[in-house]
Amino acid sequence: MSEVAAEKSLFPSDPEDIKLITLARATLARTGAVQGASVRDTDGRAYAGASVQLKHLQLSAVAVAVAMAASSGATGLEAVALVGGGEPSDVDLDVVGDLAVDGTVIWCADNHGVVQSMIELS
């Protein structure tokens, strides 16, 4: 799956995307983790997760949020928000790509929820 960085607008026009960023930010604040992430599936359900740094388990917040969605039966993702972790890693892009539909968007925001970049998967 190729990814295309989109420099259209660094502020989501879809209120549901704004909610995803807020959910990811709240998860980050609640857990004190390095990253917070949330995803919205094609049925409109949202899932959130924080990065995990245990001795025997290390997962990015994106991986946790996608795993939450997949384990709940999600078959597609419309949007992803990553807060506090900069850009998603190549592994994160692959994980999202496993469930991405055409046009899935990844919003990357700082710890304050200010969008730094947006990636659209195609």
N, CA, C and O atoms as a Tinker XYZ file with bonds, in Angstrom:
   488  protein
     1  N      0.854000   -1.164000    0.000000    73     2
     2  CA     0.000000    0.000000    0.000000    64     1     3
     3  C      0.899000    1.225000    0.000000    63     2     4     5
     4  O      1.818000    1.317000    0.815000    81     3
     5  N      0.655000    2.146000   -0.881000    73     3     6
     6  CA     1.470000    3.348000   -0.912000    64     5     7
     7  C      0.843000    4.404000   -0.027000    63     6     8     9
     8  O     -0.374000    4.450000    0.152000    81     7
     9  N      1.695000    5.248000    0.522000    73     7    10
    10  CA     1.175000    6.324000    1.322000    64     9    11
    11  C      1.545000    7.639000    0.662000    63    10    12    13
    12  O      2.625000    7.777000    0.086000    81    11
    13  N      0.647000    8.594000    0.749000    73    11    14
    14  CA     0.850000    9.874000    0.122000    64    13    15
    15  C      0.649000   10.948000    1.182000    63    14    16    17
    16  O     -0.435000   11.062000    1.753000    81    15
    17  N      1.676000   11.726000    1.446000    73    15    18
    18  CA     1.533000   12.813000    2.410000    64    17    19
    19  C      0.680000   13.896000    1.779000    63    18    20    21
    20  O      0.923000   14.309000    0.645000    81    19
    21  N     -0.292000   14.342000    2.497000    73    19    22
    22  CA    -1.187000   15.366000    1.985000    64    21    23
    23  C     -0.996000   16.640000    2.784000    63    22    24    25
    24  O     -1.076000   16.618000    4.012000    81    23
    25  N     -0.752000   17.714000    2.129000    73    23    26
    26  CA    -0.553000   18.994000    2.786000    64    25    27
    27  C     -1.768000   19.898000    2.582000    63    26    28    29
    28  O     -1.632000   21.121000    2.582000    81    27
    29  N     -2.939000   19.318000    2.411000    73    27    30
    30  CA    -4.154000   20.078000    2.170000    64    29    31
    31  C     -4.386000   21.050000    3.317000    63    30    32    33
    32  O     -4.078000   22.237000    3.203000    81    31
    33  N     -4.911000   20.567000    4.382000    73    31    34
    34  CA    -5.191000   21.381000    5.547000    64    33    35
    35  C     -4.712000   20.610000    6.760000    63    34    36    37
    36  O     -4.966000   19.412000    6.884000    81    35
    37  N     -4.024000   21.292000    7.648000    73    35    38
    38  CA    -3.554000   20.609000    8.835000    64    37    39
    39  C     -4.570000   20.671000    9.959000    63    38    40    41
    40  O     -4.234000   20.435000   11.119000    81    39
    41  N     -5.807000   20.988000    9.621000    73    39    42
    42  CA    -6.890000   20.917000   10.589000    64    41    43
    43  C     -8.007000   20.088000    9.985000    63    42    44    45
    44  O     -8.509000   20.418000    8.910000    81    43
    45  N     -8.405000   19.017000   10.658000    73    43    46
    46  CA    -9.440000   18.151000   10.083000    64    45    47
    47  C    -10.763000   18.898000    9.897000    63    46    48    49
    48  O    -11.194000   19.648000   10.773000    81    47
    49  N    -11.388000   18.683000    8.756000    73    47    50
    50  CA   -12.696000   19.289000    8.518000    64    49    51
    51  C    -13.819000   18.389000    9.039000    63    50    52    53
    52  O    -14.931000   18.859000    9.280000    81    51
    53  N    -13.531000   17.106000    9.211000    73    51    54
    54  CA   -14.519000   16.155000    9.698000    64    53    55
    55  C    -14.543000   16.175000   11.235000    63    54    56    57
    56  O    -13.521000   15.897000   11.862000    81    55
    57  N    -15.683000   16.498000   11.847000    73    55    58
    58  CA   -15.762000   16.511000   13.316000    64    57    59
    59  C    -15.389000   15.166000   13.940000    63    58    60    61
    60  O    -14.894000   15.124000   15.066000    81    59
    61  N    -15.620000   14.078000   13.226000    73    59    62
    62  CA   -15.263000   12.752000   13.752000    64    61    63
    63  C    -13.744000   12.594000   13.853000    63    62    64    65
    64  O    -13.257000   11.905000   14.750000    81    63
    65  N    -12.991000   13.222000   12.947000    73    63    66
    66  CA   -11.531000   13.187000   13.032000    64    65    67
    67  C    -11.043000   14.016000   14.216000    63    66    68    69
    68  O    -10.078000   13.644000   14.884000    81    67
    69  N    -11.706000   15.132000   14.473000    73    67    70
    70  CA   -11.356000   15.955000   15.634000    64    69    71
    71  C    -11.588000   15.160000   16.916000    63    70    72    73
    72  O    -10.788000   15.237000   17.849000    81    71
    73  N    -12.676000   14.400000   16.964000    73    71    74
    74  CA   -12.951000   13.546000   18.125000    64    73    75
    75  C    -11.857000   12.501000   18.307000    63    74    76    77
    76  O    -11.470000   12.198000   19.436000    81    75
    77  N    -11.352000   11.943000   17.196000    73    75    78
    78  CA   -10.279000   10.943000   17.288000    64    77    79
    79  C     -9.026000   11.542000   17.915000    63    78    80    81
    80  O     -8.388000   10.918000   18.762000    81    79
    81  N     -8.679000   12.753000   17.496000    73    79    82
    82  CA    -7.499000   13.419000   18.049000    64    81    83
    83  C     -7.706000   13.672000   19.537000    63    82    84    85
    84  O     -6.789000   13.467000   20.333000    81    83
    85  N     -8.890000   14.110000   19.916000    73    83    86
    86  CA    -9.206000   14.353000   21.322000    64    85    87
    87  C     -9.123000   13.059000   22.133000    63    86    88    89
    88  O     -8.586000   13.055000   23.241000    81    87
    89  N     -9.646000   11.976000   21.591000    73    87    90
    90  CA    -9.598000   10.679000   22.270000    64    89    91
    91  C     -8.154000   10.207000   22.447000    63    90    92    93
    92  O     -7.789000    9.718000   23.516000    81    91
    93  N     -7.337000   10.350000   21.410000    73    91    94
    94  CA    -5.930000    9.944000   21.502000    64    93    95
    95  C     -5.190000   10.795000   22.531000    63    94    96    97
    96  O     -4.366000   10.290000   23.293000    81    95
    97  N     -5.494000   12.081000   22.542000    73    95    98
    98  CA    -4.851000   12.985000   23.508000    64    97    99
    99  C     -5.265000   12.634000   24.940000    63    98   100   101
   100  O     -4.430000   12.640000   25.844000    81    99
   101  N     -6.538000   12.333000   25.147000    73    99   102
   102  CA    -7.021000   11.954000   26.474000    64   101   103
   103  C     -6.367000   10.656000   26.942000    63   102   104   105
   104  O     -6.028000   10.513000   28.117000    81   103
   105  N     -6.193000    9.718000   26.023000    73   103   106
   106  CA    -5.536000    8.449000   26.360000    64   105   107
   107  C     -4.093000    8.695000   26.768000    63   106   108   109
   108  O     -3.608000    8.110000   27.736000    81   107
   109  N     -3.410000    9.557000   26.034000    73   107   110
   110  CA    -2.029000    9.903000   26.356000    64   109   111
   111  C     -1.954000   10.544000   27.744000    63   110   112   113
   112  O     -1.107000   10.173000   28.556000    81   111
   113  N     -2.828000   11.492000   28.008000    73   111   114
   114  CA    -2.817000   12.188000   29.298000    64   113   115
   115  C     -3.148000   11.240000   30.449000    63   114   116   117
   116  O     -2.535000   11.316000   31.513000    81   115
   117  N     -4.105000   10.357000   30.239000    73   115   118
   118  CA    -4.539000    9.433000   31.291000    64   117   119
   119  C     -3.444000    8.426000   31.655000    63   118   120   121
   120  O     -3.276000    8.080000   32.824000    81   119
   121  N     -2.713000    7.966000   30.660000    73   119   122
   122  CA    -1.741000    6.900000   30.896000    64   121   123
   123  C     -0.335000    7.405000   31.169000    63   122   124   125
   124  O      0.460000    6.708000   31.800000    81   123
   125  N     -0.017000    8.603000   30.704000    73   123   126
   126  CA     1.344000    9.100000   30.839000    64   125   127
   127  C      2.325000    8.383000   29.932000    63   126   128   129
   128  O      3.535000    8.444000   30.151000    81   127
   129  N      1.818000    7.708000   28.922000    73   127   130
   130  CA     2.662000    6.972000   27.983000    64   129   131
   131  C      3.371000    7.942000   27.029000    63   130   132   133
   132  O      3.143000    9.151000   27.070000    81   131
   133  N      4.216000    7.398000   26.189000    73   131   134
   134  CA     4.928000    8.198000   25.196000    64   133   135
   135  C      3.995000    8.605000   24.058000    63   134   136   137
   136  O      4.112000    9.710000   23.529000    81   135
   137  N      3.071000    7.725000   23.678000    73   135   138
   138  CA     2.140000    7.963000   22.576000    64   137   139
   139  C      0.728000    7.585000   22.985000    63   138   140   141
   140  O      0.516000    6.698000   23.812000    81   139
   141  N     -0.226000    8.272000   22.391000    73   139   142
   142  CA    -1.627000    7.881000   22.468000    64   141   143
   143  C     -2.154000    7.811000   21.047000    63   142   144   145
   144  O     -1.745000    8.601000   20.197000    81   143
   145  N     -3.043000    6.891000   20.782000    73   143   146
   146  CA    -3.602000    6.765000   19.434000    64   145   147
   147  C     -5.056000    6.339000   19.529000    63   146   148   149
   148  O     -5.493000    5.759000   20.523000    81   147
   149  N     -5.785000    6.638000   18.480000    73   147   150
   150  CA    -7.149000    6.150000   18.355000    64   149   151
   151  C     -7.424000    5.874000   16.891000    63   150   152   153
   152  O     -6.798000    6.457000   16.006000    81   151
   153  N     -8.364000    4.980000   16.647000    73   151   154
   154  CA    -8.752000    4.626000   15.284000    64   153   155
   155  C    -10.275000    4.615000   15.204000    63   154   156   157
   156  O    -10.961000    4.384000   16.200000    81   155
   157  N    -10.792000    4.870000   14.004000    73   155   158
   158  CA   -12.239000    4.757000   13.759000    64   157   159
   159  C    -12.430000    3.715000   12.664000    63   158   160   161
   160  O    -11.824000    3.796000   11.595000    81   159
   161  N    -13.288000    2.731000   12.951000    73   159   162
   162  CA   -13.524000    1.689000   11.954000    64   161   163
   163  C    -14.607000    2.122000   10.971000    63   162   164   165
   164  O    -15.193000    3.195000   11.113000    81   163
   165  N    -14.858000    1.304000   10.005000    73   163   166
   166  CA   -15.814000    1.645000    8.949000    64   165   167
   167  C    -17.254000    1.621000    9.431000    63   166   168   169
   168  O    -18.157000    2.032000    8.702000    81   167
   169  N    -17.483000    1.141000   10.659000    73   167   170
   170  CA   -18.814000    1.196000   11.257000    64   169   171
   171  C    -18.974000    2.415000   12.160000    63   170   172   173
   172  O    -20.029000    2.605000   12.765000    81   171
   173  N    -17.919000    3.251000   12.254000    73   171   174
   174  CA   -17.974000    4.459000   13.065000    64   173   175
   175  C    -17.568000    4.276000   14.512000    63   174   176   177
   176  O    -17.639000    5.224000   15.294000    81   175
   177  N    -17.140000    3.070000   14.890000    73   175   178
   178  CA   -16.710000    2.826000   16.269000    64   177   179
   179  C    -15.267000    3.293000   16.450000    63   178   180   181
   180  O    -14.449000    3.171000   15.539000    81   179
   181  N    -14.964000    3.825000   17.629000    73   179   182
   182  CA   -13.613000    4.307000   17.918000    64   181   183
   183  C    -12.954000    3.425000   18.981000    63   182   184   185
   184  O    -13.610000    2.911000   19.887000    81   183
   185  N    -11.651000    3.269000   18.839000    73   183   186
   186  CA   -10.843000    2.482000   19.765000    64   185   187
   187  C     -9.593000    3.289000   20.075000    63   186   188   189
   188  O     -9.062000    3.978000   19.203000    81   187
   189  N     -9.125000    3.208000   21.304000    73   187   190
   190  CA    -7.945000    3.969000   21.703000    64   189   191
   191  C     -6.930000    3.066000   22.378000    63   190   192   193
   192  O     -7.268000    2.014000   22.920000    81   191
   193  N     -5.689000    3.500000   22.333000    73   191   194
   194  CA    -4.631000    2.759000   22.993000    64   193   195
   195  C     -3.433000    3.655000   23.252000    63   194   196   197
   196  O     -3.268000    4.693000   22.611000    81   195
   197  N     -2.613000    3.248000   24.183000    73   195   198
   198  CA    -1.375000    3.953000   24.512000    64   197   199
   199  C     -0.208000    3.026000   24.235000    63   198   200   201
   200  O     -0.354000    1.804000   24.221000    81   199
   201  N      0.953000    3.625000   24.014000    73   199   202
   202  CA     2.135000    2.799000   23.792000    64   201   203
   203  C      2.429000    1.979000   25.042000    63   202   204   205
   204  O      2.150000    2.402000   26.164000    81   203
   205  N      2.999000    0.795000   24.821000    73   203   206
   206  CA     3.310000   -0.144000   25.900000    64   205   207
   207  C      4.805000   -0.393000   25.891000    63   206   208   209
   208  O      5.371000   -0.781000   24.869000    81   207
   209  N      5.438000   -0.171000   27.018000    73   207   210
   210  CA     6.875000   -0.395000   27.147000    64   209   211
   211  C      7.136000   -1.275000   28.363000    63   210   212   213
   212  O      7.522000   -0.780000   29.422000    81   211
   213  N      6.926000   -2.575000   28.210000    73   211   214
   214  CA     7.204000   -3.538000   29.263000    64   213   215
   215  C      8.492000   -4.282000   28.914000    63   214   216   217
   216  O      8.986000   -4.197000   27.790000    81   215
   217  N      9.018000   -4.998000   29.877000    73   215   218
   218  CA    10.255000   -5.738000   29.634000    64   217   219
   219  C     10.114000   -6.700000   28.452000    63   218   220   221
   220  O     11.028000   -6.823000   27.637000    81   219
   221  N      8.966000   -7.380000   28.360000    73   219   222
   222  CA     8.784000   -8.391000   27.323000    64   221   223
   223  C      7.750000   -8.012000   26.275000    63   222   224   225
   224  O      7.373000   -8.845000   25.451000    81   223
   225  N      7.293000   -6.783000   26.294000    73   223   226
   226  CA     6.293000   -6.357000   25.312000    64   225   227
   227  C      6.441000   -4.867000   25.033000    63   226   228   229
   228  O      6.290000   -4.038000   25.930000    81   227
   229  N      6.736000   -4.540000   23.781000    73   227   230
   230  CA     6.821000   -3.151000   23.345000    64   229   231
   231  C      5.901000   -2.972000   22.146000    63   230   232   233
   232  O      6.069000   -3.626000   21.117000    81   231
   233  N      4.923000   -2.076000   22.291000    73   231   234
   234  CA     3.976000   -1.808000   21.214000    64   233   235
   235  C      3.773000   -0.310000   21.081000    63   234   236   237
   236  O      3.731000    0.412000   22.077000    81   235
   237  N      3.649000    0.147000   19.857000    73   235   238
   238  CA     3.298000    1.547000   19.645000    64   237   239
   239  C      1.823000    1.736000   19.967000    63   238   240   241
   240  O      1.058000    0.772000   20.010000    81   239
   241  N      1.436000    2.974000   20.189000    73   239   242
   242  CA     0.031000    3.272000   20.457000    64   241   243
   243  C     -0.832000    2.910000   19.256000    63   242   244   245
   244  O     -1.957000    2.438000   19.422000    81   243
   245  N     -0.319000    3.126000   18.055000    73   243   246
   246  CA    -1.075000    2.764000   16.849000    64   245   247
   247  C     -1.324000    1.262000   16.819000    63   246   248   249
   248  O     -2.437000    0.825000   16.528000    81   247
   249  N     -0.303000    0.473000   17.116000    73   247   250
   250  CA    -0.470000   -0.982000   17.120000    64   249   251
   251  C     -1.513000   -1.415000   18.146000    63   250   252   253
   252  O     -2.316000   -2.307000   17.872000    81   251
   253  N     -1.509000   -0.796000   19.314000    73   251   254
   254  CA    -2.485000   -1.149000   20.358000    64   253   255
   255  C     -3.899000   -0.786000   19.903000    63   254   256   257
   256  O     -4.821000   -1.589000   20.052000    81   255
   257  N     -4.077000    0.416000   19.350000    73   255   258
   258  CA    -5.413000    0.847000   18.916000    64   257   259
   259  C     -5.935000   -0.025000   17.777000    63   258   260   261
   260  O     -7.114000   -0.380000   17.758000    81   259
   261  N     -5.068000   -0.371000   16.833000    73   259   262
   262  CA    -5.490000   -1.248000   15.731000    64   261   263
   263  C     -5.819000   -2.635000   16.267000    63   262   264   265
   264  O     -6.790000   -3.251000   15.827000    81   263
   265  N     -5.031000   -3.132000   17.203000    73   263   266
   266  CA    -5.318000   -4.446000   17.799000    64   265   267
   267  C     -6.657000   -4.431000   18.533000    63   266   268   269
   268  O     -7.411000   -5.402000   18.467000    81   267
   269  N     -6.953000   -3.344000   19.224000    73   267   270
   270  CA    -8.251000   -3.220000   19.902000    64   269   271
   271  C     -9.385000   -3.299000   18.882000    63   270   272   273
   272  O    -10.377000   -3.995000   19.099000    81   271
   273  N     -9.233000   -2.587000   17.777000    73   271   274
   274  CA   -10.266000   -2.601000   16.740000    64   273   275
   275  C    -10.404000   -3.990000   16.128000    63   274   276   277
   276  O    -11.514000   -4.503000   15.991000    81   275
   277  N     -9.286000   -4.594000   15.763000    73   275   278
   278  CA    -9.310000   -5.914000   15.128000    64   277   279
   279  C     -9.901000   -6.965000   16.069000    63   278   280   281
   280  O    -10.670000   -7.824000   15.638000    81   279
   281  N     -9.544000   -6.898000   17.349000    73   279   282
   282  CA   -10.056000   -7.891000   18.295000    64   281   283
   283  C    -11.536000   -7.687000   18.612000    63   282   284   285
   284  O    -12.178000   -8.558000   19.198000    81   283
   285  N    -12.069000   -6.533000   18.220000    73   283   286
   286  CA   -13.499000   -6.258000   18.397000    64   285   287
   287  C    -14.290000   -6.527000   17.122000    63   286   288   289
   288  O    -15.497000   -6.294000   17.071000    81   287
   289  N    -13.597000   -7.024000   16.088000    73   287   290
   290  CA   -14.279000   -7.396000   14.857000    64   289   291
   291  C    -14.249000   -6.372000   13.747000    63   290   292   293
   292  O    -14.912000   -6.560000   12.727000    81   291
   293  N    -13.499000   -5.291000   13.911000    73   291   294
   294  CA   -13.412000   -4.289000   12.844000    64   293   295
   295  C    -12.791000   -4.903000   11.595000    63   294   296   297
   296  O    -11.818000   -5.653000   11.677000    81   295
   297  N    -13.355000   -4.579000   10.457000    73   295   298
   298  CA   -12.828000   -5.101000    9.188000    64   297   299
   299  C    -12.234000   -4.010000    8.309000    63   298   300   301
   300  O    -11.698000   -4.299000    7.240000    81   299
   301  N    -12.324000   -2.763000    8.748000    73   299   302
   302  CA   -11.750000   -1.658000    7.988000    64   301   303
   303  C    -11.570000   -0.447000    8.875000    63   302   304   305
   304  O    -12.302000   -0.264000    9.848000    81   303
   305  N    -10.571000    0.399000    8.532000    73   303   306
   306  CA   -10.314000    1.630000    9.274000    64   305   307
   307  C    -10.470000    2.827000    8.358000    63   306   308   309
   308  O     -9.960000    2.834000    7.238000    81   307
   309  N    -11.182000    3.845000    8.840000    73   307   310
   310  CA   -11.361000    5.092000    8.090000    64   309   311
   311  C    -10.331000    6.136000    8.472000    63   310   312   313
   312  O     -9.863000    6.892000    7.621000    81   311
   313  N     -9.974000    6.184000    9.757000    73   311   314
   314  CA    -9.073000    7.235000   10.219000    64   313   315
   315  C     -8.314000    6.788000   11.457000    63   314   316   317
   316  O     -8.757000    5.920000   12.211000    81   315
   317  N     -7.148000    7.413000   11.642000    73   315   318
   318  CA    -6.265000    7.132000   12.771000    64   317   319
   319  C     -5.759000    8.472000   13.298000    63   318   320   321
   320  O     -5.510000    9.391000   12.517000    81   319
   321  N     -5.605000    8.588000   14.606000    73   319   322
   322  CA    -4.961000    9.762000   15.205000    64   321   323
   323  C     -3.818000    9.277000   16.081000    63   322   324   325
   324  O     -3.989000    8.362000   16.888000    81   323
   325  N     -2.665000    9.886000   15.922000    73   323   326
   326  CA    -1.481000    9.590000   16.729000    64   325   327
   327  C     -1.063000   10.876000   17.422000    63   326   328   329
   328  O     -0.824000   11.891000   16.766000    81   327
   329  N     -0.974000   10.836000   18.738000    73   327   330
   330  CA    -0.618000   12.025000   19.515000    64   329   331
   331  C      0.634000   11.748000   20.321000    63   330   332   333
   332  O      0.753000   10.713000   20.976000    81   331
   333  N      1.572000   12.693000   20.265000    73   331   334
   334  CA     2.753000   12.640000   21.108000    64   333   335
   335  C      3.892000   11.790000   20.606000    63   334   336   337
   336  O      4.922000   11.695000   21.273000    81   335
   337  N      3.745000   11.180000   19.473000    73   335   338
   338  CA     4.801000   10.295000   19.015000    64   337   339
   339  C      5.434000   10.688000   17.706000    63   338   340   341
   340  O      6.159000    9.888000   17.115000    81   339
   341  N      5.185000   11.887000   17.234000    73   339   342
   342  CA     5.730000   12.279000   15.938000    64   341   343
   343  C      5.011000   11.549000   14.823000    63   342   344   345
   344  O      3.798000   11.346000   14.879000    81   343
   345  N      5.757000   11.162000   13.824000    73   343   346
   346  CA     5.207000   10.444000   12.673000    64   345   347
   347  C      5.081000    8.953000   12.992000    63   346   348   349
   348  O      5.858000    8.423000   13.787000    81   347
   349  N      4.115000    8.279000   12.383000    73   347   350
   350  CA     4.031000    6.820000   12.574000    64   349   351
   351  C      5.237000    6.128000   11.946000    63   350   352   353
   352  O      5.764000    6.580000   10.930000    81   351
   353  N      5.660000    5.042000   12.553000    73   351   354
   354  CA     6.779000    4.267000   12.013000    64   353   355
   355  C      6.319000    3.503000   10.779000    63   354   356   357
   356  O      5.124000    3.428000   10.494000    81   355
   357  N      7.266000    2.944000   10.060000    73   355   358
   358  CA     6.921000    2.100000    8.912000    64   357   359
   359  C      6.080000    0.907000    9.350000    63   358   360   361
   360  O      5.169000    0.489000    8.635000    81   359
   361  N      6.381000    0.361000   10.517000    73   359   362
   362  CA     5.594000   -0.758000   11.047000    64   361   363
   363  C      4.164000   -0.294000   11.330000    63   362   364   365
   364  O      3.210000   -1.006000   11.018000    81   363
   365  N      4.012000    0.900000   11.921000    73   363   366
   366  CA     2.670000    1.445000   12.164000    64   365   367
   367  C      1.895000    1.582000   10.856000    63   366   368   369
   368  O      0.715000    1.237000   10.794000    81   367
   369  N      2.550000    2.083000    9.818000    73   367   370
   370  CA     1.888000    2.233000    8.520000    64   369   371
   371  C      1.456000    0.878000    7.969000    63   370   372   373
   372  O      0.380000    0.762000    7.383000    81   371
   373  N      2.284000   -0.143000    8.153000    73   371   374
   374  CA     1.920000   -1.490000    7.708000    64   373   375
   375  C      0.739000   -2.035000    8.504000    63   374   376   377
   376  O     -0.162000   -2.658000    7.942000    81   375
   377  N      0.746000   -1.796000    9.819000    73   375   378
   378  CA    -0.336000   -2.280000   10.684000    64   377   379
   379  C     -1.652000   -1.621000   10.290000    63   378   380   381
   380  O     -2.669000   -2.302000   10.153000    81   379
   381  N     -1.644000   -0.305000   10.106000    73   379   382
   382  CA    -2.851000    0.403000    9.663000    64   381   383
   383  C     -3.259000   -0.095000    8.289000    63   382   384   385
   384  O     -4.445000   -0.286000    8.018000    81   383
   385  N     -2.280000   -0.303000    7.425000    73   383   386
   386  CA    -2.546000   -0.768000    6.063000    64   385   387
   387  C     -3.264000   -2.102000    6.002000    63   386   388   389
   388  O     -3.974000   -2.385000    5.036000    81   387
   389  N     -3.084000   -2.930000    7.032000    73   387   390
   390  CA    -3.776000   -4.225000    7.067000    64   389   391
   391  C     -5.293000   -4.064000    7.078000    63   390   392   393
   392  O     -6.009000   -4.933000    6.581000    81   391
   393  N     -5.795000   -2.952000    7.646000    73   391   394
   394  CA    -7.238000   -2.731000    7.738000    64   393   395
   395  C     -7.699000   -1.462000    7.022000    63   394   396   397
   396  O     -8.889000   -1.146000    7.029000    81   395
   397  N     -6.780000   -0.743000    6.413000    73   395   398
   398  CA    -7.133000    0.525000    5.768000    64   397   399
   399  C     -8.054000    0.317000    4.576000    63   398   400   401
   400  O     -7.945000   -0.658000    3.833000    81   399
   401  N     -8.961000    1.266000    4.424000    73   399   402
   402  CA    -9.773000    1.339000    3.212000    64   401   403
   403  C     -9.169000    2.459000    2.370000    63   402   404   405
   404  O     -8.335000    3.221000    2.857000    81   403
   405  N     -9.580000    2.559000    1.123000    73   403   406
   406  CA    -9.045000    3.606000    0.263000    64   405   407
   407  C     -9.325000    4.978000    0.875000    63   406   408   409
   408  O    -10.475000    5.311000    1.160000    81   407
   409  N     -8.282000    5.763000    1.072000    73   407   410
   410  CA    -8.441000    7.097000    1.623000    64   409   411
   411  C     -8.329000    7.183000    3.129000    63   410   412   413
   412  O     -8.621000    8.236000    3.697000    81   411
   413  N     -7.915000    6.114000    3.803000    73   411   414
   414  CA    -7.718000    6.169000    5.244000    64   413   415
   415  C     -6.716000    7.277000    5.571000    63   414   416   417
   416  O     -5.672000    7.395000    4.930000    81   415
   417  N     -7.046000    8.076000    6.565000    73   415   418
   418  CA    -6.223000    9.217000    6.957000    64   417   419
   419  C     -5.591000    8.967000    8.312000    63   418   420   421
   420  O     -6.233000    8.442000    9.223000    81   419
   421  N     -4.318000    9.350000    8.439000    73   419   422
   422  CA    -3.617000    9.300000    9.718000    64   421   423
   423  C     -3.273000   10.730000   10.111000    63   422   424   425
   424  O     -2.510000   11.402000    9.417000    81   423
   425  N     -3.836000   11.195000   11.228000    73   423   426
   426  CA    -3.551000   12.523000   11.754000    64   425   427
   427  C     -2.467000   12.398000   12.805000    63   426   428   429
   428  O     -2.579000   11.565000   13.704000    81   427
   429  N     -1.423000   13.202000   12.717000    73   427   430
   430  CA    -0.330000   13.202000   13.687000    64   429   431
   431  C     -0.345000   14.544000   14.405000    63   430   432   433
   432  O     -0.250000   15.596000   13.773000    81   431
   433  N     -0.467000   14.503000   15.728000    73   431   434
   434  CA    -0.564000   15.730000   16.516000    64   433   435
   435  C      0.436000   15.709000   17.664000    63   434   436   437
   436  O      0.898000   14.652000   18.093000    81   435
   437  N      0.755000   16.900000   18.146000    73   435   438
   438  CA     1.643000   16.984000   19.305000    64   437   439
   439  C      0.841000   16.717000   20.593000    63   438   440   441
   440  O     -0.357000   16.437000   20.541000    81   439
   441  N      1.510000   16.807000   21.729000    73   439   442
   442  CA     0.863000   16.492000   23.009000    64   441   443
   443  C     -0.319000   17.399000   23.323000    63   442   444   445
   444  O     -1.176000   17.047000   24.134000    81   443
   445  N     -0.370000   18.558000   22.687000    73   443   446
   446  CA    -1.466000   19.511000   22.911000    64   445   447
   447  C     -2.607000   19.310000   21.930000    63   446   448   449
   448  O     -3.609000   20.024000   21.988000    81   447
   449  N     -2.465000   18.345000   21.027000    73   447   450
   450  CA    -3.509000   18.083000   20.038000    64   449   451
   451  C     -3.409000   18.932000   18.791000    63   450   452   453
   452  O     -4.321000   18.922000   17.965000    81   451
   453  N     -2.322000   19.668000   18.636000    73   451   454
   454  CA    -2.127000   20.488000   17.441000    64   453   455
   455  C     -1.597000   19.586000   16.326000    63   454   456   457
   456  O     -0.546000   18.961000   16.464000    81   455
   457  N     -2.333000   19.531000   15.231000    73   455   458
   458  CA    -1.962000   18.655000   14.124000    64   457   459
   459  C     -0.659000   19.129000   13.490000    63   458   460   461
   460  O     -0.501000   20.300000   13.143000    81   459
   461  N      0.268000   18.181000   13.351000    73   459   462
   462  CA     1.565000   18.457000   12.742000    64   461   463
   463  C      1.633000   17.966000   11.304000    63   462   464   465
   464  O      2.319000   18.556000   10.469000    81   463
   465  N      0.922000   16.888000   11.023000    73   463   466
   466  CA     0.920000   16.336000    9.663000    64   465   467
   467  C     -0.274000   15.421000    9.469000    63   466   468   469
   468  O     -0.939000   15.010000   10.420000    81   467
   469  N     -0.522000   15.117000    8.205000    73   467   470
   470  CA    -1.606000   14.208000    7.843000    64   469   471
   471  C     -1.105000   13.326000    6.708000    63   470   472   473
   472  O     -0.498000   13.808000    5.751000    81   471
   473  N     -1.364000   12.045000    6.826000    73   471   474
   474  CA    -0.975000   11.064000    5.807000    64   473   475
   475  C     -2.247000   10.397000    5.311000    63   474   476   477
   476  O     -3.075000    9.949000    6.104000    81   475
   477  N     -2.396000   10.335000    4.002000    73   475   478
   478  CA    -3.547000    9.631000    3.419000    64   477   479
   479  C     -3.041000    8.388000    2.732000    63   478   480   481
   480  O     -2.150000    8.456000    1.885000    81   479
   481  N     -3.611000    7.244000    3.097000    73   479   482
   482  CA    -3.217000    5.978000    2.496000    64   481   483
   483  C     -4.102000    5.712000    1.286000    63   482   484   485
   484  O     -5.310000    5.949000    1.312000    81   483
   485  N     -3.485000    5.225000    0.248000    73   483   486
   486  CA    -4.274000    4.894000   -0.961000    64   485   487
   487  C     -3.859000    3.554000   -1.511000    63   486   488
   488  O     -4.405000    3.106000   -2.519000    81   487
